[in-house]
Amino acid sequence: MSVVHAPLRRPGSGSIPAGPTVRAMEIGQHVIAVVLTAIGVSRAVGDGVAAPAAIVSGLAILLWHTAGTILPSRTRSHSLPVWWLLGFAVIWVAAVAVSDEFVWLAFLLWLLAGHLLPLRWGLVFSAAILVVVVVAPILHRGTTSYADVFGPLIGGIFAFGISRGYLQLLHDAAERERLVTSLKSAQQEMAELQDELLLAQRHSGAVAERTRISRDIHDTIAQALSSIRLLTHAGGNRTTDPESSRTFAQVEALAGDSLADVRRIVEALAPAELEDAALAAALRRMLDRTTDEAGLHVELHVDDTLPLLRTEVEVALLRTAQSALSNVRLHAGASRVVVTLIDDGDSVRLDISDDGTGFDVVAWEQDADAGSSSYGLRFMRARLRELGGGLDVESTPGEGTAVSAHLPIHIEGSR
């Protein structure tokens, strides 16, 4: 870890992109420091500066530069690299006071300024370094030249520009990595939701089939056994023959026992969760997961009259609920969420409301027209419109948000 990583650890900058890029920048930074320091020391000695003074100045620069490799790894302070750079500049100025040949290290300072400082302060710092570079030959030799002025100026602009551009490339790489990670996570969550919905639908189909069988058994075999029992009881009451009475009694008892067995079978085939539809079950599990992960108080209300929905309708509503709940968790700051699934005649409506911070809907609609709206809401609306539905958003800053998705129950073209 070195000062190369410092700007990439700032809040909102994303993760540090792994790979040889940053490592190559670290090595390049060390190579530049060693080479420029060696040039400064050798030229200073060649100009008549005492060797011990030149060597001590060079060692001080290299030791301070090495400290920049060690210190950032031992602290998470965001201001430490800035103070390290200022300290580096002070040591460099002291070295320039020994010999103006150390102005060569200004190139490294300009690179670091573009990398570690905000643009405005980086320009101020670079300008101060340029002043030292221009003034140093005058103080040491009593004269200067156009090369001593315009050479460092061009070099400083070049170094600072390269550093800023490279830093932006690193930030873009970190942002791309964050977006790819987020996309993979969303795809995985979508796949899990799809599997969960299919599982719920299979469960619902199994429940419906068991219900049909139990109803058929009740309406046929159970009713027939009940009729047999009644007829044998009546026949036994009308006959005076002891043998016939005994036979009727045995048939009546057998019919009664069989009817009891059939009723137990019918009761076992009719599960308690019969009224729980596939979509409602998937929404319930999603809300339970939201409660476990975010601590939100959630409520789910489902109309009893809601008909069996097509798969594409259930998938669209489930994904809309997922996106809306994700927005609530990330942006709303809410403590309570209410989800309602409503039978609205020829359509089904999914309402999701929260008590969060809310937002300006008018401004959001204007941003949507300009193409810069929230992607989550835009994608929800686009998905619902493809199926002939829509998305309504009601919100006021400080008063929560209500999102209403509606879809026709019977989609044109579906079979």
C-alpha positions in Angstrom: 0.0 0.0 0.0 1.3 3.5 -0.9 0.2 7.0 -1.5 -0.8 5.9 -5.0 -3.9 4.2 -3.4 -4.9 7.2 -1.2 -7.3 8.9 -3.6 -8.9 5.6 -4.4 -9.9 5.0 -0.8 -11.9 8.2 -0.5 -15.7 7.8 0.1 -17.6 7.3 -3.1 -14.5 6.4 -5.2 -15.2 2.7 -5.4 -12.9 -0.2 -4.7 -9.2 -0.1 -5.7 -8.9 -1.9 -9.0 -6.7 -4.9 -8.7 -4.1 -5.9 -11.2 -0.8 -4.8 -12.5 -1.9 -1.2 -13.3 -1.6 0.3 -9.9 1.4 -1.8 -9.1 3.2 -0.5 -12.2 2.4 3.0 -11.1 3.9 2.4 -7.6 7.1 1.0 -9.2 7.3 3.9 -11.6 6.9 6.4 -8.7 9.8 4.8 -6.9 12.0 4.6 -10.0 11.4 8.3 -10.7 12.2 9.3 -7.1 15.5 7.3 -7.1 16.6 8.4 -10.6 15.8 12.1 -10.1 17.4 12.1 -6.6 20.6 10.4 -8.0 20.7 13.0 -10.8 20.3 15.8 -8.2 23.0 14.5 -5.9 25.5 13.8 -8.7 25.0 17.2 -10.4 25.2 19.0 -7.0 28.5 17.4 -6.2 29.7 18.2 -9.7 28.8 21.9 -9.2 31.0 22.0 -6.1 28.5 21.4 -3.3 30.0 19.4 -0.4 29.3 15.7 -1.0 28.0 15.1 2.6 25.5 17.9 2.2 24.3 16.6 -1.2 24.1 13.0 0.0 22.2 13.9 3.2 19.8 15.9 1.1 19.3 13.0 -1.3 18.8 10.5 1.6 16.3 12.8 3.3 14.2 12.9 0.1 14.4 9.1 -0.4 13.6 8.3 3.3 10.6 10.7 3.3 9.4 9.2 0.0 9.7 5.7 1.4 7.6 6.8 4.4 4.8 7.5 2.0 4.9 3.8 1.1 4.6 2.6 4.7 2.4 5.2 6.5 -0.9 5.0 4.4 -1.1 1.2 5.1 -1.1 1.8 8.8 -3.9 4.3 9.0 -7.2 5.1 7.2 -6.8 8.9 7.6 -7.6 10.7 4.3 -5.6 13.8 5.3 -2.3 11.9 6.0 -1.2 11.7 2.3 -1.8 15.5 2.0 0.4 16.2 5.0 3.0 13.8 3.7 3.1 15.7 0.4 3.5 19.0 2.1 6.3 17.5 4.2 7.9 16.2 1.0 7.7 19.7 -0.5 9.4 21.2 2.6 12.3 18.7 2.4 12.6 19.3 -1.3 12.8 23.1 -0.7 15.5 22.5 1.9 17.4 20.3 -0.7 17.0 23.0 -3.3 18.5 25.5 -0.8 21.6 23.2 -0.8 21.8 23.0 -4.6 19.5 24.1 -7.3 20.2 20.8 -9.1 17.5 19.2 -6.9 14.8 21.1 -8.9 14.7 18.0 -11.0 12.5 16.4 -8.3 9.8 19.0 -9.0 8.6 16.7 -11.8 7.8 14.0 -9.1 6.1 16.6 -6.9 3.8 17.7 -9.8 2.9 14.1 -10.5 2.0 13.6 -6.8 0.1 16.9 -6.6 -2.2 15.9 -9.5 -2.7 12.5 -7.9 -3.2 13.4 -4.2 -4.8 16.9 -4.2 -8.1 18.2 -5.4 -7.8 20.1 -8.7 -7.9 23.6 -7.2 -5.4 22.9 -4.5 -3.3 20.8 -6.8 -2.9 23.8 -9.2 -2.0 26.1 -6.3 0.6 23.6 -5.0 2.0 23.2 -8.5 2.3 26.9 -9.0 4.2 27.2 -5.7 6.6 24.5 -6.9 7.1 26.3 -10.2 8.0 29.5 -8.4 10.7 27.6 -6.4 12.0 26.1 -9.6 12.2 29.4 -11.3 13.7 31.3 -8.4 16.3 28.7 -7.3 18.8 29.3 -10.2 18.6 33.1 -9.6 19.4 32.6 -5.9 22.3 30.2 -6.5 23.8 31.6 -9.7 22.4 35.2 -9.8 20.9 34.6 -13.3 18.4 32.5 -15.2 17.4 31.7 -18.7 14.3 31.1 -20.8 15.0 27.4 -20.6 15.0 27.6 -16.8 11.5 29.1 -16.9 9.7 27.6 -19.9 11.2 24.1 -19.6 9.9 23.5 -16.0 6.6 25.2 -17.0 6.0 22.8 -19.8 7.2 19.9 -17.8 4.9 20.8 -14.9 1.9 21.1 -17.1 2.7 17.8 -18.7 3.3 16.0 -15.4 0.2 17.5 -13.7 -2.0 16.7 -16.7 -0.8 13.1 -17.0 -1.4 12.6 -13.3 -4.9 13.9 -13.4 -5.8 11.9 -16.5 -4.3 8.7 -15.0 -6.2 9.3 -11.8 -9.4 9.6 -13.7 -8.7 6.4 -15.5 -8.2 4.6 -12.2 -11.4 6.0 -10.8 -13.3 4.9 -14.0 -11.8 1.5 -13.6 -12.9 1.3 -10.0 -16.4 2.5 -10.9 -16.7 -0.1 -13.7 -15.6 -2.8 -11.3 -18.3 -1.6 -8.8 -21.0 -1.5 -11.5 -20.0 -5.0 -12.8 -20.1 -6.4 -9.2 -23.5 -4.7 -8.6 -24.8 -6.1 -11.9 -23.7 -9.6 -11.1 -25.3 -9.4 -7.7 -28.5 -8.1 -9.3 -28.5 -10.9 -11.9 -28.0 -13.5 -9.2 -30.8 -12.0 -7.1 -33.1 -12.0 -10.2 -32.3 -15.6 -10.8 -33.0 -16.5 -7.2 -36.3 -14.6 -7.4 -37.2 -16.4 -10.6 -36.5 -19.8 -9.1 -38.4 -18.8 -6.0 -41.4 -17.8 -8.1 -41.3 -21.0 -10.2 -41.1 -23.0 -7.0 -44.1 -21.1 -5.5 -46.0 -21.7 -8.8 -45.2 -25.4 -8.7 -46.3 -25.5 -5.1 -49.5 -23.6 -6.0 -50.2 -26.0 -8.9 -49.7 -29.0 -6.6 -52.0 -27.5 -4.0 -54.6 -26.8 -6.7 -54.4 -30.4 -8.0 -54.7 -31.8 -4.5 -57.7 -29.5 -3.9 -59.3 -30.7 -7.2 -58.8 -34.4 -6.2 -60.2 -33.8 -2.7 -63.2 -32.0 -4.1 -63.8 -34.8 -6.7 -63.6 -37.5 -4.0 -65.9 -35.5 -1.8 -68.4 -34.9 -4.5 -68.4 -38.5 -5.8 -67.3 -41.2 -3.5 -68.1 -39.5 -0.2 -71.6 -38.5 -1.5 -72.2 -42.1 -2.8 -71.2 -43.7 0.5 -73.4 -41.2 2.4 -76.3 -42.2 0.1 -75.6 -45.9 0.6 -75.6 -45.4 4.3 -78.9 -43.6 4.3 -80.5 -46.2 2.0 -79.4 -49.2 4.0 -80.6 -47.5 7.2 -84.0 -46.9 5.7 -84.1 -50.5 4.3 -83.2 -51.9 7.7 -86.0 -50.0 9.3 -88.6 -51.3 6.8 -87.7 -55.0 6.9 -89.0 -57.5 9.5 -86.6 -60.3 8.5 -83.9 -60.7 11.1 -81.4 -61.9 8.5 -82.1 -58.9 6.3 -81.9 -56.5 9.2 -78.5 -57.9 10.1 -77.2 -57.5 6.5 -78.5 -53.9 6.3 -76.8 -53.1 9.6 -73.5 -54.5 8.4 -73.7 -52.6 5.1 -74.6 -49.4 7.0 -71.7 -49.8 9.4 -69.3 -50.5 6.5 -70.5 -47.5 4.6 -70.1 -45.4 7.7 -66.5 -46.6 8.3 -65.7 -46.0 4.6 -67.2 -42.5 4.7 -65.1 -41.7 7.7 -61.9 -42.9 5.9 -62.8 -40.8 2.8 -63.4 -37.7 4.9 -60.0 -38.1 6.5 -58.4 -38.4 3.1 -60.2 -35.3 1.9 -59.1 -33.4 4.9 -55.5 -34.4 4.4 -55.6 -33.4 0.7 -57.0 -29.9 1.5 -54.0 -27.9 2.9 -54.3 -24.9 5.1 -52.2 -22.8 2.8 -54.6 -23.2 -0.1 -55.5 -19.5 -0.2 -51.8 -18.5 -0.6 -51.1 -17.8 -4.3 -47.7 -18.1 -5.8 -47.1 -14.4 -6.2 -48.3 -13.6 -2.7 -46.0 -16.3 -1.3 -43.0 -14.9 -3.2 -43.8 -11.4 -2.0 -44.1 -12.6 1.6 -40.7 -14.2 1.4 -39.2 -11.1 -0.1 -40.6 -8.9 2.6 -39.4 -11.3 5.3 -35.9 -11.1 3.8 -36.2 -7.3 3.8 -37.1 -7.3 7.5 -34.2 -9.6 8.3 -31.6 -7.6 6.3 -32.8 -4.0 6.8 -34.9 -4.1 10.0 -37.9 -2.6 8.3 -41.4 -3.1 9.5 -43.3 -4.6 6.6 -47.0 -5.4 5.9 -48.5 -7.4 3.0 -52.2 -7.2 2.0 -53.6 -9.4 -0.8 -57.2 -9.3 -2.1 -59.0 -12.5 -1.6 -60.7 -12.1 -5.0 -57.4 -12.0 -6.9 -57.6 -14.4 -9.8 -54.8 -16.8 -11.0 -52.3 -14.7 -12.9 -50.2 -15.5 -15.9 -46.5 -16.1 -15.3 -45.3 -13.0 -17.2 -47.6 -10.8 -15.1 -46.4 -12.4 -11.8 -42.7 -12.0 -12.9 -43.2 -8.4 -13.9 -44.9 -7.5 -10.6 -42.3 -9.5 -8.5 -39.4 -7.7 -10.2 -41.2 -4.3 -9.8 -41.5 -5.1 -6.1 -37.9 -6.1 -5.8 -36.7 -2.8 -7.5 -39.0 -0.7 -5.4 -37.9 -2.4 -2.1 -34.3 -1.9 -3.2 -34.9 1.8 -3.7 -36.5 2.0 -0.2 -33.6 0.3 1.4 -30.9 2.4 -0.4 -32.5 5.8 -0.6 -35.7 6.3 1.4 -34.4 5.9 5.0 -37.8 4.4 5.8 -38.9 2.4 8.9 -42.2 1.0 7.5 -43.2 -0.4 4.1 -46.7 -1.5 3.1 -47.2 -3.8 0.0 -50.8 -4.3 -1.3 -51.8 -6.6 -4.1 -55.2 -5.5 -5.4 -57.8 -7.1 -7.8 -58.8 -4.1 -9.9 -61.3 -5.7 -12.2 -59.6 -6.4 -15.5 -56.2 -5.5 -14.1 -54.0 -6.2 -11.1 -52.4 -3.5 -9.1 -49.3 -3.6 -6.8 -49.0 -0.7 -4.4 -45.8 -0.1 -2.4 -45.7 2.8 0.1 -43.1 3.8 2.6 -42.6 6.5 5.3 -39.2 7.6 4.1 -37.7 10.9 3.0 -39.6 11.1 -0.3 -38.5 13.2 -3.3 -39.7 15.7 -5.8 -41.7 13.8 -8.4 -42.0 16.8 -10.8 -38.2 17.1 -10.9 -37.9 13.4 -11.4 -40.3 13.4 -14.3 -38.4 16.2 -15.9 -35.1 14.3 -15.5 -36.9 11.2 -17.0 -37.7 13.2 -20.1 -34.1 14.3 -20.3 -32.9 10.7 -19.9 -31.1 11.2 -16.6 -33.7 9.8 -14.2 -33.3 7.0 -11.7 -32.6 3.9 -13.7 -34.6 1.7 -11.3 -37.8 3.6 -11.7 -37.2 4.0 -15.5 -36.6 0.3 -15.9 -39.7 -0.6 -13.9 -41.9 1.7 -16.0 -40.5 0.4 -19.2 -41.0 -3.3 -18.2 -44.6 -2.6 -17.2 -45.4 -0.7 -20.4 -44.1 -3.6 -22.5 -46.9 -5.7 -21.0 -49.6 -3.0 -21.5 -49.4 -1.6 -17.9 -47.8 1.4 -16.2 -46.2 2.8 -13.2 -47.5 5.7 -11.1 -45.3 7.5 -8.5 -46.5 9.8 -5.8 -44.0 11.4 -3.4 -43.4 14.6 -1.4 -40.0 15.4 0.2 -40.2 14.4 3.8 -43.6 12.6 3.5 -42.7 9.2 2.0 -43.3 7.6 -1.4 -46.0 5.5 -3.0 -45.4 3.4 -6.1 -48.3 1.8 -7.9 -47.7 -0.7 -10.7 -50.7 -1.9 -12.7 -51.0 -4.6 -15.4 -53.9 -6.2 -17.3 -54.7 -9.6 -16.1 -55.0 -11.0 -19.6 -52.1 -9.8 -21.8 -52.6 -9.6 -25.5 -50.7 -12.2 -27.4 -50.2 -14.5 -24.4 -51.6 -18.0 -24.5 
